[in-house]
Amino acid sequence: MLNINKQMTIDQRLEKCVADILGMDIYVPLAGVIMLGKSELLDEPYPPLTACTNGRDVIYGKAFIEGLTDAEFRYLILHENYHKLDRHLHYYDYLWNVDARIAAMACDIWINNTLNKENEWIMANVPYVRTRYPGGFAVMPKGGLCDPSYNGWDIPSIFWDLHNKQEEGDGDTGAGGDAGAGGDAGAGDPSGYNEDGDSPFDMHDFEGAQELNDAEKEDLAREVDSAVRQGAMTAGKLGLATNRTIEEMLKPKVSWEKVSRDWAKQVCAGKDYSTWAKPNRRHMGQGVYMPTSLSDSIEHLVLAPDMSGSCFSVLPQWIGEFRKIAETLRPTMLHVVWWDTKVRGMDSFRQDELDNLDALVAKLKPKGGGGTDVRGVPTYLRQQQFTPTACAVLTDGELFGDWGVWDCPLLWCIANNANATPPMGKVVHIEV
């Protein structure tokens, strides 16, 4: 049998594999996403290059691609574009900031489990595929990380499960994949797997993703959403087979981290002022002196995490985001109130202690583990004889009793319970 791959250039193989993918009904909605940004084949921007994305652009290493079959190349293209499609390097930035290695592993496990299931469906349901692609339409390259035990899990759940296993000293965070076969792709690089021989078949340019400013990130999110929606609409009009994974991704996602930051800014609304005592450095290089805009900090910021047993897994994610709020707003006093059926304790920190948030987090002493009754929190705060400037409460909303009587602006972060509807304050529902 003639091996046409030997007669085709790498560029031609890329075009052919993309055409193969878009010729498959369930991947038609991916067309706009694949075309978004740049796709480049490079020799060695940093050796050894496998494949890499910053959430918008994709680069492939020519030497690595030469060692792949077309089925593996198709898999790699789909893998990178699923990173783009679900905005992993932007939407899950809080996970990358906690542990970049485990975040990369969680995203890859989710994608590879998904692609493996999709390949099985294609081979079983598309009439011509077994003849045209007898070895499989999209086959995971050697070094891919997957674990069927995580099928049905979302990325944050996979992340925290792997993270907890690492904290417990399990050490086996390879998750059952074919780890270690991807060469040294992750060696010494926090965006790849770099412990115990775990090396991905692609890299994750989280630093490059963060170089986009907020406006560029929002523009990219809109472009991705528009591209996949138009693709799904076209597929629907043509009566093509649907892709459940893409349908799920089309459901609106509310970034609770963004909502929490916007709420915190609203609490400080009207407190901005300008000063000439500290010139604005942005304009000084042009010889223009402008005042710096300052904002009064919140006097008392209260963070009140639900410490009932069902909320323990949410705690690290939530504290990580509110580290950013504390750093941005620099409250005069930061109070962390631990509660379950009642308040179990409170940790308080002065503004000068916020200069080292790592040390601050290390001082936290979580307490709880019982049921869920939030009414004791506002009662406790009144007993402390101060009215917080603002209070943010994390809970699963499975409360005993009502939502309490509060004397300050509230942000409710309600985890995994879309039916919970507090009668006061700003509410954001989160899935973790």
Phi, psi and omega in degrees: 000132182291128178266097185288341180301327180290340181263353182257144174284167178298320179298319179292323177295321178299313179298318181296316182292323175296317178298319177301315182298312183287347174277354178265126187311313188289348180254003177304320179297347180278351188306309182295326179292317179299322182281347181287136181074198182251143170240116186235147171253119185237156180281301182198075175293326168204121188281152345269126181281131173256279173208156186202145174222149173254015181095350179228311181255153179231137173235146180236141176275125184299316182297322179292317182296324180301332181271002181258147168285168177297324179297320178288325179294318177299319179299315181297317178299314178298318180302310181297321183282339170288326171302315180294314185301315183265006175054045185301319187281353177246313184292327181254032182299330180294330177287320178298324181288333177284310180200102185297322182296312182289326176298317178298318180296317181297315178297317182292320178300315181298313180296312185293321174301318181295312182295323178297318178293321180294322178296319178299318180295316180300313183295332182269339191239341181267119191304314189272353195291326182292331178281316183284323182232070186298332180272359183118146180285313179226112186246131183296126177296157177301135183102353180291147182251121178211162178201105182302340179294344178263007176301132181090351178274149171272172186295314178301322180294318176298315181303308186290331176293314177295319180298316181294322177297320178294317180297327181280358178083017178301314178079338181267078177259018177288344172058026172081007181275181178271059187289155174089358183261359184268021181076216180254032186302326183259000187298122176073006183242121184293346180274354176241181178276127186228022177230146173058029177079005180285118180225123181283164173273001172217160179259168183226105186274071181295321179297319177295323178297323182283350176288342175289135177282174185301320181295319180294322178296318179293321177297317180297317179300318179294320181295317179296313181298316180296318182297315184285327178293318178296321178295318179294323179295317179297316180298321179295317180295329181274357179071030182278162178298141182274157177245109185297325180298314180291324177300319179294322180292336180284345178292136184303135175251129176258118178283103182293334177296317179294318179299318182295321179291319179297320178299316181298323178293322179295326179299326181267007182302138178087359182256005181284145173208169183242154177220141175271352182294335179231092183302151179286113185293339182299327185258351185296328180296340179263007180076017181250128180256120179233154179287155175270136177277124179246162178224132175297137179280161174292137182288307179232110176255123181251127172250124187235086180280135174292120183255022171293159187305325184287347183255001184301320184290340182278337190305311182299319180298315184293315179298322179301318180289320182284348166300319180293320179296316180297321180291322181286315186272336181044068179298152176300319174224133175250124182241129175248113183257121180264129183212153167224264173282343175202173178289128182259347180165168178216133173254131181237143183224138177281164182300322182292340178283347180284353178294335179232085185291332177297316178293324179298313181297324179295336181276348182297141181234081180301140180221141178145207180124000182265220181277203187224107176218100187282348185299333181290340183292305179298327177297316179297318181297320177294325178295332177282356174062040169214149177256115181300148172293325179199154179220133176246128184241129174253128179203162173271359175077002177272077191265149166266115183094196184265195187269002176088172179243117190245155182240019185209164175301139186235144167237119176262120172256104187256119188266127169056037181208081184293343183274349181284127183225089177300144183277357181215161177081176177270139185238136171226130179265133183236148175247118182228000000 
